[in-house]
Each structure stands twice: as structure tokens, then as C-alpha cells.
Amino acid sequence: MRASPIQPTVDFDADGEQHGFLKLPYSHDASAWGAVMIPISVIRNGAGPTALLTGGNHGDEYEGPIALSKLAATLKAADVKGRVIIVPFMNYPAFRAGSRTSPIDRGNLNRSFPGKPDGTVTEKIADYFQRYLLPLADYVLDLHAGGRTLDFVPFAAIHVLADARQQAQCEAAMRAFGAPYSMRMLELDSVGLFDTAVEEAGKVFVSTELGGGGTATAQSVAVASRGVQGFLLNAGILDRRQAADRHTPRTTTLLDMPDGSCYTTSEHDGLLEMCKDLGDMVESGELIARIYDASRTGVAPVEYRARRSGLLAARHFPGLVRIGDTVAVVADVVERGIPVNA
């Protein structure tokens, strides 16, 4: 396969703190010899494991970009043992546009792996992460939220894997992240995901969903920042003395999405009325939403009821819903009060 056109301006093997770019040539009307410049930081201190920390896989999700920008500005080589690679804005064109997908090619980076070195801009970014950054990493954290169309209770997430040892390592890293909730997540379609690429490469992987609505809150950013610290502590890269809240006991609630009945999908267009809030417990058959016909008055709304009992972990965010949209996600509560800080 041909080499990637992306060239880093940092040296991944050099000790110290480096802040540079992944430079992707991109010729367009406004810049004939232009480039997409994806910011990257490398913090390295001798031998040890490597953590790859990413945000902005989708451009309208902001907890990751904020938390990782803060980390890149403050983390020093003396704080770590090993290497931390920080990419706060993974799909940089999408991030700059404030959109889920790239304005250049409409590419959804998290559906574009393994990518192509001679493909679209989005496919070239995916290819570089797949072939150049993933081989460097032992631990990978990809920070997500709901973007403009979904909202979530704040959780760290892993998938159920065939390799029991890898599964146990991912679960330990998820719990160390210490979000209020920890999810064993079911993907409706895992083809092309960064998650799948990382897991198939045998790495320890954790993802998140930390809010939504196309914004971030003080609380959701705090969850992300604390979680990054916990993730690096679990990897053995960050010294425990560097953790700001190391003396503050915290717990997480373990959730599970065992099958497709967790999802409620809209079969109608219209005006959405949520009848339950995020974090509420619901019973199977209980009313969770109504959808009103917005083209006329005097028509009874369509009722949507929970297909299983559990906790409302996600919901559609905008007030208008379309056929095919996810209205709600109900997850099983497996265990409450799991200690985060031993």
C-alpha cells in the first residue's frame, strides 16, 4: 500500500513536550497548495506505555476537544512515564465547521476506517490513524458526546470482546475513567468504526458519551478531564501524585446494552415530547415519548413505550424528530456504587 500523504511535524520518539501538526495536503479553490493542519501534541519521558487520546472524531462534540486542549497545554514530560499522544480535533475539518461530518467530503470519520491513503480527505485521516498512530499505542481513549442530535447520561464505554484478557483490560480502564456511568455498549453497526479498528489491533480501548446537544457543560468537561487522568493512571503513564482528585472517593454505575430492544426508533416525523428525562428509571411498556403530527391540529400523538425496563441513558435532543431517528436508549442497570478510586 502506498505511503500516507500526511506528514507529522512532531517526532514521536523524542523526549519532552512537542506541539505541532499532522499536515495533509489539500488543494482547493482558496489555496492551490493548501493543507489540512490537524493539531497534535506528543508528551514523552523515556520508556513506558503509550496512550493515544483523541477528541473531535465528530466535529460537533466538544468535551473531548476541551479536555484534551487543556491537557496538551498543561501536561509536562516530567509528569509521565512513557508517552502521551494528544489529538483534540481528530476530524479537523468537521470540528472547524461544527458539524458531525466533514464539510469537504461529507465523510463521517467514525465510519471511515481503515481508510485509504489515496481516498477522500476523511479516508486519508482514517488511514493515518490506522497505519501510523495505532501501532504506536498501547492504550486508546476516544472522547465522544451526543453532538447536536443526541444527549446522554455521562458514561465511559467498552464493547464485549472475544478476547477475555483484552476485555478485562478494557473494563479496568473504563472503570478507572470514573464517569458517573460505565456502559457495556451495543453498536447497531460497527463497520468502519475507530473503535473496531482499535479493538481489532488488540489495544486497550475506552470510548465515551458525555452529554450532547452540540455543546459542553462545566460538569461534562469536568467528567472528561477527571476521566483522562484516571485513564492515564490506569495505564501506568501518569504518577498518582499528579491526579488532582486522588483523595476524593467516587463511584460509577455499570450499565449494559445487551440487545437491540434497548433502542427506540421513530417511525414518524413530527414534534417530540419526551415523557421521561435522562437518568430516569423506566419499566417495560411505560410511556417514554409522544410524537405529534406537526402538519395539522386535532390529531392524537403517537405514543412510544419502552421495550425493556432500565435507565434512560440517551434521548433525541432536537424538538423535531424524523422517521428513523433514535428517540431513546434504555440500558440495564447492572451494579451501582462501584468504587473508582481504590
Beta strands, then each sheet from edge to edge (+ up, - down):
strand 1: 7-8
strand 2: 16-25
strand 3: 35-45
strand 4: 50-54
strand 5: 82-87
strand 6: 139-142
strand 7: 150-152
strand 8: 155-158
strand 9: 181-184
strand 10: 204-209
strand 11: 251-256
strand 12: 263-265
strand 13: 270-274
strand 14: 281-282
strand 15: 287-292
strand 16: 302-305
strand 17: 310-316
strand 18: 320-321
strand 19: 326-339
sheet 1: 1+ 2- 3+ 5- 4- 6- 10- 8+ 9+ 11+ 19- 12+
sheet 2: 1+ 2- 3+ 5- 4- 6- 10- 8+ 9+ 11+ 19- 17+ 7-
sheet 3: 1+ 2- 3+ 5- 4- 6- 10- 8+ 9+ 11+ 19- 17+ 14-
sheet 4: 16+ 15- 13+ 18-
end
